Amino acid sequence: MTIRRAGVDDAATLSDLAARTFTETFGHLYPREDLDFFLADAYAVDKQAVILGHPDYAVWLLEEDGVAVGHAAAGPCGLPHPEVQPGDGELKRLYVLASHQGGGWGSRLFKEAEAWLLRDAPRTLWIGVWSENFGAQRFYARFGFDCVGTYEFPVGRVRDVEFILRREAAAG
Ligand SMILES: CC(C)(COP(=O)(O)OP(=O)(O)OC[C@H]1O[C@@H](n2cnc3c(N)ncnc32)[C@H](O)[C@@H]1OP(=O)(O)O)[C@@H](O)C(=O)NCCC(=O)NCCS
């Protein structure tokens, strides 16, 4: 498999993959109409195109024989925590299709995003993760992230409790 930086032409691919990986991971948690509302809004093709074309954001696709099976996204930190500073970075998405997990590719995607986020200087990095996503929490703990807060993440009418994870610049 290969990892490559995604571009604006990948907006439809990214929209489709993001909806599939979110549904595969979390779809069972929400009523169908809340899930559909969230997917149509958060992963709309035009929104992906905006992110893909924005110089402050970056997206990577993990591909198997040219077919997208995973993605990561990074950009400025938008998490609601009082200690977020201008210039802090955030890993905004990290998903590998279940059929392709456990082979080290999630770690490789993480490292691509991390290298890009730290390309100019050490930075404090942040991640939001569902409070009951214990597997991902273990994964991020291995990369030095600690839980420093919580917030509510809306999926349709449902409000999920999310943990806010942080890794200080000096620990990067
Ligand atoms: C988190 C994720 C990207 C890791 O990708 P991956 O290719 O499986 O990662 P790697 O093979 O590099 O590392 C595997 C590690 O992931 C962690 N992990 C993540 N989810 C896990 C799960 N559901 N069950 C067990 N371990 C999990 C473990 O710490 C595992 O380490 P181990 O091998 O010591 O058990 C992938 O599990 C995934 O896409 N999960 C679903 C989406 C998700 O939860 N994304 C995070 C949203 S914030």
The ligand as a MOL file (V3000), in Angstrom:
LIG
                    3D

  0  0  0     0  0            999 V3000
M  V30 BEGIN CTAB
M  V30 COUNTS 48 50 0 0 0
M  V30 BEGIN ATOM
M  V30 1 C -6.8990 4.1160 14.9140 0
M  V30 2 C -6.5070 3.4540 13.5900 0
M  V30 3 C -6.3520 4.5130 12.5090 0
M  V30 4 C -5.1860 2.7330 13.7420 0
M  V30 5 O -4.8730 2.1870 12.4730 0
M  V30 6 P -4.1440 0.7570 12.3640 0
M  V30 7 O -3.7120 0.5890 10.9590 0
M  V30 8 O -4.9770 -0.3050 12.9500 0
M  V30 9 O -2.9100 1.0720 13.3050 0
M  V30 10 P -1.5980 0.2580 13.5390 0
M  V30 11 O -1.6680 -1.0890 12.9270 0
M  V30 12 O -0.5030 1.1790 13.1590 0
M  V30 13 O -1.6370 0.1520 15.1230 0
M  V30 14 C -2.5380 -0.7250 15.7610 0
M  V30 15 C -2.8050 -0.1610 17.1140 0
M  V30 16 O -3.9760 0.6240 17.0690 0
M  V30 17 C -4.6520 0.5750 18.3270 0
M  V30 18 N -6.0740 0.3140 18.0630 0
M  V30 19 C -6.8590 1.2250 17.4740 0
M  V30 20 N -8.1180 0.7760 17.3900 0
M  V30 21 C -8.1280 -0.4560 17.9250 0
M  V30 22 C -9.1580 -1.4190 18.1430 0
M  V30 23 N -10.4360 -1.1860 17.7650 0
M  V30 24 N -8.8380 -2.5770 18.7180 0
M  V30 25 C -7.5680 -2.8030 19.0970 0
M  V30 26 N -6.5720 -1.9340 18.9140 0
M  V30 27 C -6.8300 -0.7480 18.3380 0
M  V30 28 C -3.9620 -0.4310 19.1450 0
M  V30 29 O -3.1880 0.3050 20.0930 0
M  V30 30 C -3.0950 -1.1880 18.1770 0
M  V30 31 O -1.9520 -1.4890 18.8360 0
M  V30 32 P -1.5540 -3.0150 19.0850 0
M  V30 33 O -1.1180 -3.4980 17.7390 0
M  V30 34 O -0.4800 -2.8940 20.0920 0
M  V30 35 O -2.8060 -3.6760 19.5920 0
M  V30 36 C -7.5520 2.3900 13.1550 0
M  V30 37 O -7.7160 1.4600 14.1960 0
M  V30 38 C -8.8920 2.9640 12.7910 0
M  V30 39 O -9.0880 3.4840 11.6930 0
M  V30 40 N -9.8510 2.8430 13.7070 0
M  V30 41 C -11.2140 3.2420 13.4270 0
M  V30 42 C -11.3340 4.7210 13.2610 0
M  V30 43 C -10.9220 5.4640 14.4820 0
M  V30 44 O -11.2900 5.1310 15.5920 0
M  V30 45 N -10.1560 6.5500 14.2200 0
M  V30 46 C -9.7480 7.4500 15.2460 0
M  V30 47 C -10.7450 8.5440 15.3180 0
M  V30 48 S -10.1650 9.8060 16.4220 0
M  V30 END ATOM
M  V30 BEGIN BOND
M  V30 1 1 1 2
M  V30 2 1 2 3
M  V30 3 1 2 4
M  V30 4 1 2 36
M  V30 5 1 4 5
M  V30 6 1 5 6
M  V30 7 2 6 7
M  V30 8 1 6 8
M  V30 9 1 6 9
M  V30 10 1 9 10
M  V30 11 2 10 11
M  V30 12 1 10 12
M  V30 13 1 10 13
M  V30 14 1 13 14
M  V30 15 1 14 15
M  V30 16 1 15 16
M  V30 17 1 15 30
M  V30 18 1 16 17
M  V30 19 1 17 18
M  V30 20 1 17 28
M  V30 21 1 18 19
M  V30 22 1 18 27
M  V30 23 2 19 20
M  V30 24 1 20 21
M  V30 25 1 21 22
M  V30 26 2 21 27
M  V30 27 1 22 23
M  V30 28 2 22 24
M  V30 29 1 24 25
M  V30 30 2 25 26
M  V30 31 1 26 27
M  V30 32 1 28 29
M  V30 33 1 28 30
M  V30 34 1 30 31
M  V30 35 1 31 32
M  V30 36 2 32 33
M  V30 37 1 32 34
M  V30 38 1 32 35
M  V30 39 1 36 37
M  V30 40 1 36 38
M  V30 41 2 38 39
M  V30 42 1 38 40
M  V30 43 1 40 41
M  V30 44 1 41 42
M  V30 45 1 42 43
M  V30 46 2 43 44
M  V30 47 1 43 45
M  V30 48 1 45 46
M  V30 49 1 46 47
M  V30 50 1 47 48
M  V30 END BOND
M  V30 END CTAB
M  END
